[in-house]
Amino acid sequence: MYGLTSLGRLDWRPPPMKDGHRGRYLWTDAFGVFNFVTLFKETSQPHFLVLAAILVETVHGVLGRTRDLSARLPGASDESPLAGGLRIGKNEASGSDGDGQYHHYLTLWMLALNRLSIASGEKKYNDQAISLARATHPAFMYQRDAPRPQMVWKMSIDLSHPLCRSEGNLDPINGLVTYRILQETSGNPEVLKEEISGYQKIVDQKWKGYTSSDTLDLGMTLWTVHWFSDGDDWAKQLAAAAIRDMRILFHESHYLDLPTAQRLAFREFGTCLGIRVHPIAELEPVAKHIITDWEGASRVPIPKKNVEMESLEPMDLVMYAAALCPGAFKRNYLN
């Protein structure tokens, strides 16, 4: 167990991102926390956990507050700083691509907190994740007592109304897996029990129709379900469906024949992550091909200046790191 406060403070602040409101973007920062935990495990250097903790504190201090930083988000307090959720970190306050709260970003952040909790031995991070889970769940899921509850994938900053009424392809799966992991880590089977039941009802009716041709969606599906694919039939079947669709995309449709100018690096690094946590021997050449393509295009590890793509550099780089060494993204890595 590492008492992070006893390790002292490092004179470091997370560098601001251009494509993040006040320098922070929840998805990218979540990958950053995972990667710091991986670095700790690979090197046994506890200062990487301190860096992860500083990043967490910084994100909560920016994305857990209103855009002008004058107050915590509605429902939150000093005692419960995540009870109002966490903003996405979009630069624009409103509009079709404006700020708000994404379900799949929130669940990724919850898992990042969980990984830090396990790596550091500090219960408070898993407790924070549970607080975030409880606070945001009612906003994203409605008709919870129905045989098939409904979900939305984007809510307003204050969680008062949906900004998109459709359901994300992976949202109920993300929720089910994440909330179960938080519950297991807590050691209390009553924690998040009702929320898990709602997600399970949706997944039980949804997984049989799963299909995708999106590189990021396929990779994140494989990553998400790998946590329970050894024991749960729905997770096994979803993994099989994602592998099937990857074969179609890469072996039959020859997606990687497209020039990199028509592709996005971070989405394909998500593919690599899914392939490498499962792992899938027949698709490992696909992961290697993707990484070689983007290294050859000078997108990673040191990006060539490209004004049009500059805003995506932080996301590309943290997901590239995860694709190279999935580490803390893997189920038994911290055991």
Residue frames as qw, qx, qy, qz and C-alpha x, y, z in Angstrom:
[[0.000, 0.889, 0.459, 0.000, 0.00, 0.00, 0.00],
 [0.421, 0.192, 0.008, 0.886, 1.27, 3.44, -0.90],
 [0.104, -0.807, -0.425, 0.396, 0.16, 6.45, 1.12],
 [0.497, 0.613, 0.246, 0.563, 0.34, 9.03, -1.62],
 [0.173, -0.956, -0.009, -0.236, 0.33, 11.96, 0.79],
 [0.713, -0.615, 0.244, 0.233, 3.33, 10.49, 2.60],
 [0.761, 0.210, 0.299, 0.536, 5.29, 10.46, -0.65],
 [0.214, -0.499, 0.036, 0.839, 5.20, 14.23, -0.73],
 [0.482, 0.794, 0.249, -0.274, 4.16, 16.63, -3.44],
 [0.622, 0.080, 0.412, 0.662, 5.89, 16.84, -6.77],
 [0.063, 0.612, -0.033, -0.788, 6.39, 20.17, -8.45],
 [0.092, 0.065, 0.803, 0.585, 4.32, 19.17, -11.47],
 [0.487, 0.420, 0.355, -0.679, 1.09, 20.25, -13.02],
 [0.618, 0.344, 0.677, 0.204, -0.58, 18.46, -15.93],
 [0.133, -0.167, 0.361, 0.908, 0.16, 20.39, -19.12],
 [0.492, 0.484, 0.326, -0.646, -2.92, 22.04, -20.62],
 [0.453, 0.237, 0.763, 0.394, -4.39, 20.61, -23.80],
 [0.098, 0.103, -0.275, -0.951, -5.44, 22.86, -26.66],
 [0.499, -0.228, -0.591, -0.592, -8.54, 20.79, -27.31],
 [0.475, -0.421, -0.727, 0.260, -9.81, 20.88, -23.76],
 [0.191, -0.863, -0.178, -0.432, -11.67, 23.56, -21.85],
 [0.367, -0.846, 0.336, -0.191, -9.22, 25.24, -19.49],
 [0.135, 0.619, -0.774, 0.000, -6.72, 22.63, -20.61],
 [0.370, -0.121, 0.888, -0.246, -8.57, 19.50, -19.55],
 [0.666, 0.136, -0.435, -0.590, -10.45, 16.83, -21.52],
 [0.742, -0.339, 0.434, -0.383, -11.95, 13.92, -19.59],
 [0.972, 0.231, -0.006, -0.035, -11.31, 11.08, -22.06],
 [0.571, 0.617, -0.401, 0.365, -7.67, 12.00, -22.62],
 [0.206, -0.620, 0.548, -0.523, -7.01, 12.57, -18.92],
 [0.901, -0.203, 0.246, -0.292, -8.57, 9.19, -18.06],
 [0.900, 0.344, -0.178, 0.197, -6.08, 7.50, -20.37],
 [0.212, 0.705, -0.462, 0.494, -3.38, 9.53, -18.66],
 [0.599, -0.503, 0.451, -0.429, -4.33, 8.11, -15.25],
 [0.991, 0.066, 0.100, -0.061, -4.33, 4.55, -16.61],
 [0.713, 0.558, -0.272, 0.326, -0.92, 5.12, -18.20],
 [0.099, -0.702, 0.511, -0.487, 0.59, 6.52, -15.01],
 [0.821, -0.316, 0.373, -0.294, -0.63, 3.43, -13.14],
 [0.942, 0.312, -0.043, 0.112, 0.97, 1.26, -15.84],
 [0.392, 0.702, -0.411, 0.430, 4.26, 3.16, -15.48],
 [0.470, -0.598, 0.486, -0.430, 4.16, 2.60, -11.73],
 [0.947, -0.088, 0.270, -0.152, 3.60, -1.12, -12.15],
 [0.840, 0.483, -0.118, 0.216, 6.28, -1.49, -14.83],
 [0.379, 0.637, -0.386, 0.549, 8.95, 0.50, -12.96],
 [0.636, -0.478, -0.525, 0.303, 7.98, 0.14, -9.27],
 [0.254, 0.122, -0.150, 0.948, 8.49, 3.90, -9.00],
 [0.068, -0.627, -0.719, 0.291, 5.75, 5.29, -6.71],
 [0.015, -0.421, -0.005, 0.907, 6.12, 8.85, -7.99],
 [0.134, -0.132, -0.699, -0.690, 4.04, 7.78, -10.99],
 [0.242, -0.588, -0.771, 0.041, 1.13, 7.24, -8.61],
 [0.172, -0.578, -0.255, 0.756, 1.69, 10.74, -7.25],
 [0.032, 0.151, -0.445, -0.882, 1.51, 12.08, -10.81],
 [0.211, -0.385, -0.821, -0.365, -1.74, 10.17, -11.33],
 [0.253, -0.634, -0.619, 0.389, -3.14, 11.62, -8.10],
 [0.097, -0.438, 0.024, 0.894, -2.18, 15.16, -9.14],
 [0.120, -0.074, -0.652, -0.745, -3.88, 14.63, -12.50],
 [0.250, -0.527, -0.810, -0.052, -7.03, 13.37, -10.75],
 [0.214, -0.616, -0.401, 0.643, -7.08, 16.36, -8.41],
 [0.043, -0.274, 0.287, 0.917, -6.59, 18.73, -11.33],
 [0.172, -0.260, -0.768, -0.559, -9.40, 17.19, -13.38],
 [0.265, -0.617, -0.723, 0.164, -11.80, 17.30, -10.45],
 [0.212, -0.567, -0.204, 0.770, -10.87, 20.93, -9.86],
 [0.086, 0.245, -0.400, -0.879, -11.62, 21.92, -13.45],
 [0.341, -0.127, -0.744, -0.561, -14.18, 19.54, -14.96],
 [0.304, -0.461, -0.803, 0.224, -16.01, 19.13, -11.66],
 [0.062, -0.531, -0.287, 0.795, -16.74, 22.84, -11.65],
 [0.442, 0.816, 0.317, -0.198, -18.72, 25.28, -13.79],
 [0.712, 0.514, 0.134, 0.459, -16.98, 26.58, -16.89],
 [0.085, 0.858, -0.172, 0.477, -15.94, 29.79, -15.14],
 [0.586, 0.070, -0.666, 0.456, -14.66, 27.70, -12.19],
 [0.220, -0.472, 0.231, -0.822, -16.68, 29.83, -9.78],
 [0.688, -0.240, 0.409, -0.550, -18.58, 26.91, -8.25],
 [0.270, -0.088, 0.956, 0.071, -18.82, 23.15, -8.14],
 [0.301, -0.161, -0.699, -0.628, -21.36, 21.57, -10.47],
 [0.610, -0.323, 0.060, -0.721, -24.92, 21.47, -9.07],
 [0.937, -0.216, -0.204, -0.182, -25.30, 18.75, -6.47],
 [0.753, 0.169, -0.406, 0.489, -21.60, 18.64, -5.59],
 [0.424, -0.893, 0.059, -0.139, -19.96, 19.90, -2.42],
 [0.062, 0.726, -0.659, 0.184, -16.56, 19.92, -0.77],
 [0.595, -0.254, 0.716, -0.262, -17.53, 16.68, 0.96],
 [0.708, 0.299, 0.636, 0.065, -18.87, 15.11, -2.28],
 [0.017, -0.593, 0.319, 0.739, -16.96, 16.82, -5.10],
 [0.020, 0.081, -0.825, -0.559, -18.18, 14.42, -7.81],
 [0.258, 0.435, 0.791, -0.344, -21.86, 14.45, -6.90],
 [0.404, 0.710, 0.091, -0.569, -22.52, 16.79, -9.83],
 [0.862, 0.422, 0.231, 0.160, -20.63, 14.67, -12.35],
 [0.440, -0.463, 0.355, 0.683, -17.74, 15.81, -14.56],
 [0.478, 0.754, -0.040, -0.449, -17.84, 17.91, -17.69],
 [0.889, 0.378, 0.146, 0.214, -16.52, 16.56, -21.00],
 [0.466, -0.543, 0.225, 0.662, -14.14, 19.49, -21.42],
 [0.498, 0.592, 0.461, 0.434, -15.32, 20.72, -24.82],
 [0.301, -0.041, -0.001, 0.953, -14.02, 24.16, -25.77],
 [0.253, -0.327, -0.336, -0.846, -17.45, 25.38, -26.86],
 [0.283, -0.032, 0.632, -0.721, -20.07, 25.91, -24.18],
 [0.643, 0.369, 0.499, -0.448, -22.98, 24.91, -26.41],
 [0.483, 0.543, -0.462, -0.509, -23.87, 23.77, -29.89],
 [0.933, 0.141, -0.240, -0.226, -23.77, 20.38, -31.59],
 [0.787, 0.146, -0.448, 0.397, -20.27, 19.68, -30.27],
 [0.161, -0.734, 0.248, -0.612, -20.52, 21.73, -27.09],
 [0.051, 0.291, -0.813, 0.501, -19.74, 20.88, -23.50],
 [0.789, -0.284, -0.145, -0.526, -21.88, 18.61, -21.36],
 [0.476, -0.413, 0.756, -0.178, -21.47, 15.18, -19.81],
 [0.651, 0.278, -0.621, -0.337, -20.87, 11.95, -21.76],
 [0.907, -0.317, 0.133, -0.245, -21.83, 8.64, -20.19],
 [0.945, 0.173, -0.124, 0.248, -18.90, 6.76, -21.74],
 [0.307, 0.630, -0.383, 0.601, -16.39, 9.39, -20.59],
 [0.525, -0.591, 0.308, -0.530, -17.72, 9.21, -17.05],
 [0.979, -0.173, 0.072, -0.082, -17.48, 5.41, -16.88],
 [0.755, 0.417, -0.267, 0.429, -13.93, 5.52, -18.25],
 [0.003, -0.660, 0.394, -0.640, -12.99, 8.02, -15.54],
 [0.792, -0.448, 0.186, -0.371, -14.61, 5.82, -12.89],
 [0.983, 0.051, -0.069, 0.162, -12.42, 2.91, -13.99],
 [0.463, 0.589, -0.333, 0.573, -9.34, 5.12, -13.99],
 [0.378, -0.633, 0.355, -0.575, -10.10, 6.04, -10.37],
 [0.954, -0.222, 0.084, -0.182, -10.62, 2.36, -9.59],
 [0.852, 0.313, -0.230, 0.350, -7.24, 1.42, -11.06],
 [0.153, 0.633, -0.393, 0.649, -5.53, 4.15, -9.04],
 [0.678, -0.517, 0.222, -0.474, -7.33, 2.95, -5.92],
 [0.997, -0.071, -0.009, 0.030, -6.11, -0.61, -6.38],
 [0.693, 0.459, -0.261, 0.490, -2.56, 0.37, -7.34],
 [0.044, 0.597, -0.368, 0.711, -2.15, 2.79, -4.44],
 [0.393, -0.260, -0.822, 0.319, -4.19, 0.91, -1.86],
 [0.083, 0.116, 0.304, -0.942, -6.15, 4.09, -1.18],
 [0.159, 0.477, 0.861, -0.080, -9.84, 3.31, -0.85],
 [0.136, 0.631, 0.237, -0.726, -10.88, 6.91, -1.40],
 [0.140, 0.327, -0.550, -0.756, -10.43, 6.74, -5.16],
 [0.134, -0.248, -0.921, -0.268, -12.84, 3.84, -5.57],
 [0.019, -0.599, -0.638, 0.484, -15.21, 5.63, -3.20],
 [0.116, 0.510, -0.123, -0.844, -15.01, 8.70, -5.44],
 [0.157, 0.060, -0.792, -0.587, -15.82, 6.54, -8.45],
 [0.098, -0.442, -0.888, 0.080, -18.86, 5.10, -6.66],
 [0.033, 0.610, 0.341, -0.714, -20.00, 8.61, -5.74],
 [0.161, 0.369, -0.434, -0.806, -19.72, 9.64, -9.39],
 [0.133, -0.129, -0.926, -0.328, -21.58, 6.51, -10.49],
 [0.037, -0.547, -0.769, 0.329, -24.47, 7.10, -8.10],
 [0.052, 0.586, 0.141, -0.796, -24.75, 10.78, -8.96],
 [0.192, 0.376, -0.486, -0.765, -24.80, 10.48, -12.74],
 [0.101, 0.126, 0.972, 0.168, -26.71, 7.25, -13.31],
 [0.249, 0.609, 0.665, -0.352, -30.24, 8.69, -12.81],
 [0.210, 0.684, -0.127, -0.687, -29.56, 11.37, -15.41],
 [0.163, 0.398, -0.745, -0.510, -28.56, 8.93, -18.14],
 [0.150, -0.160, -0.963, -0.154, -31.04, 6.10, -17.53],
 [0.463, -0.004, 0.209, -0.861, -34.80, 6.54, -17.42],
 [0.859, -0.022, -0.214, -0.464, -37.79, 4.19, -17.24],
 [0.063, 0.498, -0.837, 0.216, -35.56, 2.20, -14.92],
 [0.543, -0.037, 0.721, -0.428, -38.40, -0.03, -13.69],
 [0.762, 0.428, -0.128, -0.468, -39.41, -1.03, -17.22],
 [0.957, 0.009, 0.267, 0.114, -38.43, -4.43, -18.66],
 [0.689, 0.292, 0.154, 0.645, -36.07, -2.53, -20.95],
 [0.224, -0.803, -0.132, 0.537, -34.83, 0.75, -19.43],
 [0.538, 0.768, 0.153, 0.311, -33.82, 3.56, -21.78],
 [0.582, -0.474, 0.034, 0.660, -30.63, 5.62, -21.90],
 [0.362, 0.931, -0.011, 0.056, -29.25, 8.82, -23.37],
 [0.844, 0.067, -0.080, 0.526, -25.57, 9.30, -24.13],
 [0.336, 0.236, -0.118, 0.904, -25.09, 13.05, -23.59],
 [0.272, -0.790, -0.528, 0.151, -26.46, 15.28, -20.86],
 [0.075, 0.910, -0.023, 0.407, -26.21, 18.98, -20.15],
 [0.312, 0.464, -0.569, 0.603, -23.42, 20.24, -17.89],
 [0.349, -0.308, 0.504, -0.727, -25.79, 20.38, -14.91],
 [0.019, -0.068, -0.997, -0.007, -27.39, 17.00, -15.76],
 [0.378, 0.305, 0.427, -0.763, -30.80, 18.68, -15.97],
 [0.739, 0.514, 0.169, -0.401, -31.71, 17.64, -19.52],
 [0.778, 0.034, 0.508, 0.368, -30.44, 15.42, -22.34],
 [0.110, 0.681, -0.333, -0.643, -28.51, 16.94, -25.23],
 [0.411, 0.253, -0.750, -0.453, -28.97, 13.78, -27.29],
 [0.753, -0.153, 0.300, -0.565, -31.81, 11.34, -26.71],
 [0.859, 0.256, -0.423, -0.132, -30.27, 8.33, -28.41],
 [0.826, -0.496, 0.266, 0.021, -28.40, 5.54, -26.63],
 [0.103, 0.723, -0.661, -0.171, -24.70, 5.02, -27.24],
 [0.803, 0.206, -0.527, -0.186, -23.81, 1.65, -28.74],
 [0.591, 0.117, -0.695, 0.392, -21.63, 0.77, -25.76],
 [0.231, -0.532, 0.282, -0.764, -23.14, 2.84, -22.96],
 [0.837, -0.382, 0.046, -0.389, -25.09, 0.09, -21.15],
 [0.920, 0.093, -0.284, 0.253, -22.16, -2.32, -21.56],
 [0.315, 0.487, -0.389, 0.716, -19.73, 0.27, -20.20],
 [0.469, -0.530, 0.206, -0.676, -22.06, 0.91, -17.30],
 [0.949, -0.227, -0.121, -0.182, -22.58, -2.74, -16.44],
 [0.818, 0.184, -0.330, 0.433, -18.88, -3.59, -16.50],
 [0.185, 0.512, -0.335, 0.769, -17.71, -0.47, -14.70],
 [0.562, -0.518, 0.152, -0.626, -20.30, -0.56, -11.94],
 [0.966, -0.176, -0.185, -0.033, -19.63, -4.26, -11.30],
 [0.664, 0.285, -0.370, 0.583, -15.90, -3.59, -10.98],
 [0.111, -0.536, 0.291, -0.785, -16.55, -0.75, -8.54],
 [0.805, -0.402, -0.008, -0.436, -18.87, -2.99, -6.54],
 [0.935, 0.003, -0.289, 0.204, -16.35, -5.85, -6.43],
 [0.435, 0.404, -0.379, 0.710, -13.58, -3.51, -5.31],
 [0.373, -0.553, 0.185, -0.722, -15.79, -2.10, -2.55],
 [0.174, 0.075, -0.942, 0.279, -16.39, -5.59, -1.17],
 [0.348, 0.255, 0.571, -0.698, -20.06, -4.73, -0.60],
 [0.171, 0.253, 0.858, 0.413, -22.56, -6.56, -2.86],
 [0.089, 0.776, 0.579, -0.235, -25.22, -3.96, -2.07],
 [0.118, -0.605, 0.172, 0.768, -23.18, -1.09, -3.54],
 [0.270, 0.385, -0.460, -0.753, -24.66, 0.03, -6.90],
 [0.330, 0.131, 0.934, -0.028, -26.91, -3.05, -6.90],
 [0.449, 0.672, 0.479, -0.344, -29.94, -1.30, -8.39],
 [0.248, 0.773, -0.324, -0.485, -27.89, 0.52, -11.00],
 [0.120, -0.323, 0.899, 0.271, -26.22, -2.73, -12.08],
 [0.430, 0.352, 0.816, -0.160, -29.63, -4.39, -12.39],
 [0.428, 0.773, 0.156, -0.442, -30.78, -1.68, -14.79],
 [0.159, 0.658, -0.618, -0.401, -27.72, -2.01, -17.00],
 [0.281, -0.114, 0.950, 0.076, -28.03, -5.79, -16.97],
 [0.528, 0.529, 0.592, -0.302, -31.62, -5.62, -18.23],
 [0.421, 0.796, -0.166, -0.402, -30.52, -3.53, -21.21],
 [0.005, 0.555, -0.795, -0.243, -27.45, -5.64, -22.01],
 [0.474, 0.069, 0.872, -0.104, -29.45, -8.88, -21.84],
 [0.567, 0.648, 0.470, -0.195, -31.68, -7.58, -24.62],
 [0.275, 0.895, -0.191, -0.295, -29.09, -5.70, -26.63],
 [0.348, -0.577, 0.673, 0.307, -25.97, -7.81, -27.01],
 [0.668, 0.212, 0.699, 0.143, -27.40, -10.26, -29.56],
 [0.497, 0.814, 0.291, 0.072, -27.83, -7.46, -32.09],
 [0.313, -0.788, 0.260, 0.463, -24.34, -6.03, -31.71],
 [0.747, 0.376, 0.289, 0.465, -22.51, -5.08, -34.89],
 [0.112, -0.912, 0.082, 0.387, -20.06, -2.33, -35.76],
 [0.768, 0.457, 0.099, 0.438, -17.69, -1.18, -38.47],
 [0.046, -0.946, 0.164, -0.278, -16.12, 1.57, -36.36],
 [0.638, 0.332, -0.565, 0.406, -12.51, 0.99, -35.33],
 [0.078, -0.383, 0.539, -0.746, -12.79, 2.67, -31.94],
 [0.762, -0.203, 0.096, -0.607, -16.13, 1.07, -31.11],
 [0.918, 0.104, -0.379, -0.046, -14.82, -2.40, -31.94],
 [0.481, 0.338, -0.600, 0.543, -11.66, -1.96, -29.90],
 [0.245, -0.329, 0.462, -0.786, -13.40, -0.51, -26.88],
 [0.867, -0.140, -0.123, -0.462, -16.02, -3.27, -27.04],
 [0.830, 0.134, -0.504, 0.197, -13.30, -5.91, -26.82],
 [0.216, 0.340, -0.559, 0.725, -11.61, -4.03, -24.00],
 [0.501, -0.324, 0.223, -0.771, -14.82, -3.52, -22.03],
 [0.914, -0.122, -0.134, -0.363, -16.11, -7.09, -22.23],
 [0.636, 0.327, -0.652, 0.253, -12.72, -8.70, -21.54],
 [0.215, -0.428, 0.578, -0.660, -13.24, -7.98, -17.83],
 [0.660, -0.049, 0.556, -0.502, -15.97, -10.63, -17.68],
 [0.693, 0.394, -0.415, -0.438, -15.56, -12.69, -20.86],
 [0.193, 0.272, -0.934, 0.129, -14.16, -15.68, -18.96],
 [0.093, 0.161, 0.884, -0.429, -17.37, -16.21, -17.05],
 [0.414, 0.495, 0.383, -0.661, -20.36, -14.31, -18.45],
 [0.562, 0.347, 0.692, 0.291, -21.98, -15.62, -21.61],
 [0.287, 0.923, 0.249, -0.063, -23.10, -12.17, -22.79],
 [0.164, -0.850, 0.387, 0.317, -19.49, -10.95, -22.57],
 [0.539, -0.153, 0.749, 0.354, -18.16, -13.99, -24.43],
 [0.494, 0.587, 0.616, 0.176, -20.71, -13.52, -27.20],
 [0.133, 0.976, 0.036, -0.170, -20.05, -9.79, -27.50],
 [0.339, -0.636, 0.571, 0.393, -16.32, -10.46, -27.78],
 [0.545, 0.141, 0.762, 0.320, -17.01, -13.00, -30.52],
 [0.378, 0.823, 0.423, 0.025, -19.20, -10.48, -32.38],
 [0.044, -0.935, 0.213, 0.279, -16.53, -7.77, -32.17],
 [0.441, -0.383, 0.710, 0.393, -13.86, -10.19, -33.42],
 [0.536, 0.466, 0.679, 0.184, -16.17, -11.21, -36.27],
 [0.265, 0.940, 0.209, -0.046, -16.66, -7.58, -37.29],
 [0.250, -0.783, 0.441, 0.361, -12.93, -6.89, -37.03],
 [0.559, -0.026, 0.741, 0.371, -12.26, -9.75, -39.43],
 [0.436, 0.728, 0.512, 0.132, -14.74, -8.25, -41.87],
 [0.028, 0.984, -0.015, -0.175, -13.32, -4.74, -41.54],
 [0.231, -0.760, 0.537, 0.282, -9.63, -5.60, -41.77],
 [0.456, -0.163, 0.829, 0.279, -9.47, -8.89, -43.69],
 [0.429, 0.516, 0.719, 0.180, -12.40, -8.60, -46.09],
 [0.194, 0.947, 0.257, -0.008, -12.92, -4.85, -46.51],
 [0.699, 0.170, -0.014, 0.695, -9.18, -4.11, -46.28],
 [0.179, -0.958, -0.222, 0.029, -9.73, -0.98, -44.24],
 [0.528, -0.667, 0.215, 0.479, -6.02, -0.46, -43.67],
 [0.573, 0.297, 0.445, 0.621, -5.47, 0.01, -47.40],
 [0.050, 0.949, 0.260, 0.170, -6.89, 3.50, -46.93],
 [0.440, 0.457, -0.279, 0.721, -4.25, 6.24, -46.64],
 [0.368, -0.358, -0.588, 0.625, -3.71, 7.62, -43.14],
 [0.056, -0.027, -0.049, -0.997, -5.06, 10.97, -44.36],
 [0.554, -0.264, -0.436, -0.658, -8.49, 9.33, -44.44],
 [0.707, -0.334, -0.613, 0.115, -8.17, 7.75, -40.99],
 [0.306, -0.814, 0.204, -0.450, -7.85, 8.87, -37.36],
 [0.393, 0.376, -0.769, 0.336, -5.01, 7.57, -35.22],
 [0.299, -0.248, 0.644, -0.659, -6.70, 7.60, -31.82],
 [0.836, 0.059, 0.059, -0.542, -9.63, 5.54, -33.07],
 [0.830, 0.304, -0.467, -0.025, -7.31, 2.85, -34.39],
 [0.153, 0.394, -0.749, 0.510, -5.22, 2.82, -31.22],
 [0.653, -0.147, 0.386, -0.635, -8.50, 1.87, -29.54],
 [0.905, 0.234, -0.270, -0.231, -8.58, -1.11, -31.91],
 [0.503, 0.430, -0.676, 0.325, -5.07, -2.08, -30.81],
 [0.286, -0.351, 0.609, -0.652, -6.04, -1.83, -27.15],
 [0.845, -0.011, 0.160, -0.509, -8.95, -4.22, -27.64],
 [0.840, 0.347, -0.417, -0.023, -6.85, -6.72, -29.59],
 [0.408, 0.445, -0.659, 0.448, -4.05, -6.70, -27.02],
 [0.400, -0.327, 0.570, -0.639, -6.06, -7.03, -23.82],
 [0.871, 0.005, -0.085, -0.483, -8.04, -10.00, -25.10],
 [0.023, 0.587, -0.470, -0.659, -5.54, -11.11, -26.73],
 [0.821, 0.458, 0.268, -0.211, -6.28, -12.27, -30.28],
 [0.569, -0.336, 0.551, 0.510, -3.32, -13.84, -32.08],
 [0.507, 0.446, 0.605, 0.421, -4.86, -13.70, -35.55],
 [0.121, 0.936, 0.265, 0.197, -5.49, -9.96, -35.19],
 [0.552, -0.656, 0.095, 0.507, -2.14, -9.01, -33.65],
 [0.496, 0.116, 0.416, 0.753, -0.73, -8.30, -37.15],
 [0.035, 0.811, 0.427, 0.399, -3.54, -5.73, -37.52],
 [0.442, -0.871, -0.095, 0.192, -2.42, -3.99, -34.32],
 [0.608, -0.340, 0.305, 0.649, 1.19, -3.97, -35.51],
 [0.370, 0.466, 0.499, 0.630, 0.13, -2.64, -38.91],
 [0.133, -0.920, -0.327, -0.172, -1.80, 0.21, -37.31],
 [0.516, -0.770, 0.077, 0.366, 1.08, 1.26, -35.08],
 [0.586, -0.078, 0.433, 0.681, 3.58, 1.03, -37.94],
 [0.253, 0.692, 0.483, 0.473, 1.31, 3.14, -40.17],
 [0.203, -0.956, -0.183, -0.103, 1.02, 5.97, -37.65],
 [0.595, -0.591, 0.237, 0.490, 4.68, 5.90, -36.70],
 [0.543, 0.166, 0.502, 0.652, 5.51, 6.03, -40.40],
 [0.108, 0.797, 0.412, 0.428, 3.16, 8.97, -40.84],
 [0.313, 0.192, -0.348, 0.863, 5.03, 10.81, -38.04],
 [0.480, -0.631, -0.271, -0.546, 1.85, 11.05, -36.01],
 [0.740, -0.637, 0.192, -0.101, 3.51, 9.29, -33.07],
 [0.504, -0.580, -0.509, 0.389, 5.60, 9.17, -30.97],
 [0.198, -0.464, -0.024, 0.863, 6.79, 12.69, -31.89],
 [0.458, 0.714, 0.526, -0.061, 4.06, 14.31, -33.98],
 [0.366, 0.150, 0.336, 0.855, 5.04, 16.19, -37.09],
 [0.137, 0.359, 0.243, -0.891, 3.50, 19.66, -37.05],
 [0.034, -0.370, -0.777, -0.507, 0.03, 19.53, -38.56],
 [0.185, -0.064, 0.224, -0.955, -2.18, 22.49, -37.75],
 [0.636, -0.147, -0.381, -0.654, -5.37, 20.70, -38.80],
 [0.807, -0.200, -0.556, -0.027, -4.69, 17.72, -36.52],
 [0.216, 0.415, -0.552, 0.690, -2.93, 19.51, -33.67],
 [0.554, -0.387, 0.221, -0.703, -5.94, 19.40, -31.37],
 [0.956, -0.093, -0.163, -0.226, -5.95, 15.58, -31.47],
 [0.459, 0.532, -0.643, 0.306, -2.29, 15.15, -30.52],
 [0.302, -0.402, 0.674, -0.540, -2.83, 14.60, -26.76],
 [0.861, 0.031, 0.274, -0.427, -5.52, 11.98, -27.39],
 [0.806, 0.466, -0.365, -0.029, -3.43, 10.27, -30.05],
 [0.268, 0.564, -0.687, 0.371, -0.41, 10.09, -27.75],
 [0.469, -0.306, 0.646, -0.519, -2.10, 8.74, -24.62],
 [0.906, 0.165, 0.193, -0.338, -3.94, 6.12, -26.65],
 [0.653, 0.568, -0.495, 0.074, -0.75, 5.22, -28.52],
 [0.059, -0.499, 0.753, -0.425, 0.94, 4.60, -25.17],
 [0.709, -0.077, 0.512, -0.479, -1.96, 2.37, -24.10],
 [0.878, 0.403, -0.128, -0.223, -1.81, 0.49, -27.41],
 [0.444, 0.577, -0.653, 0.207, 1.90, -0.20, -26.93],
 [0.248, 0.068, -0.848, 0.464, 1.56, -1.29, -23.30],
 [0.468, -0.531, -0.470, -0.528, -2.05, -1.84, -22.18],
 [0.213, 0.192, -0.662, 0.693, -0.94, -2.51, -18.61],
 [0.185, 0.133, 0.617, -0.753, -3.56, -1.12, -16.23],
 [0.602, 0.160, -0.213, -0.753, -6.25, -1.59, -18.89],
 [0.553, 0.096, -0.814, -0.151, -5.87, -5.37, -18.46],
 [0.732, -0.488, -0.295, -0.372, -8.07, -7.33, -16.10],
 [0.876, -0.417, -0.165, 0.175, -5.50, -9.08, -13.91],
 [0.517, 0.610, -0.232, 0.553, -2.62, -6.64, -14.31],
 [0.145, -0.652, 0.372, -0.645, -2.79, -5.21, -10.79],
 [0.899, -0.362, -0.145, -0.201, -3.45, -8.51, -9.00]]
